[in-house]
Amino acid sequence: MAEALITRADRYNAVLDKIERLEKEGLIFVIRPKAPITVSRTENDPVKLEALYMTAQAEMKEVLPQLQKWLADKVVPESAMKL
């Protein structure tokens, strides 16, 4: 347990580095907010939560065409089509 706590930041940063690398290689499409999220994970104010939701929805509408193009450009391996 102590080892996990000690290495948590390093593992987190390694995952962020991997995500950045995979995104640059075109292997993943990352959707992230334009600005930092200022609403707490435990926020319960419906006005703040709705404002965050509306912001996220508007940003997704902007990024959706890029995501659709990225998906259309991907070749799906035949093995992925089998159940």
N, C-alpha and C positions, 0 to 999 in steps of 0.2 A: 504494500500500500504506500509506504513512504517513497519507494522508488518511483511509483507512478506519479506521485505529487511532485517529486523533484524534477522529473523529465517532462512534465506536462507541457510547459512552454516550448520546449524543443520539439516535441512531437507535433504540437499545434502549428508551429512555424514550418515544419517539414511538410505538413499537409497543405498549407497555404502555398508553399513553393511548388509542390506537385500540381496543384490546381492551376497555378499561373503557367507552368510549363506545358501542361496538357492543353490549356486554352490557346497558347501561342502556337502549338503544333496543330491546332484545329481539331483535336480529338474530343473536346468538350465545349459546350456553349454555356458560359457562366452568366447568370442574371444576378446583378447586384444593385442595390439602391444607389441613386445618384449622390445622395447626401447621407451622412451618418444618421442612424436611427436614434432618436432622442427619447423614445418611449421605453420605459423599463419593461423587463420581462414579466414583471408582476403588476403592471399597470392595470387599474380597473376603472379608470375614468372613461366612460363611453364616448365622450366628445374627443378625447385624445386618440382613442383607439379607432374611431371612425375616420378621423383626419388622416391617420397613418394608413388605414385601409384605402381610402380614396387616393392618396398619393401613390401608393403601390399599384393600384389599378391603372392610374393614368400613365405611370412609367411603363407598365407592362404593355399597354396599348402602343406605346412608342417603340418598344423593343420587339414586339411580336412579328413585324415584317422581317426583321433581321433573323429572328429565330426560324421562321418559316423558310427563308432562303437557305440558311445553314442546313436545316433538315433536308431540304430538297436536293442539296448538293452532295449529301452523304450517300454512299453506296452501302446498302445493307447486305452483309454476307448471307449466302444461301443458308448456311447453318443456323443463322439467327431466325430464319423464317420457320424452322421446324419446331413443333411443340414438344 
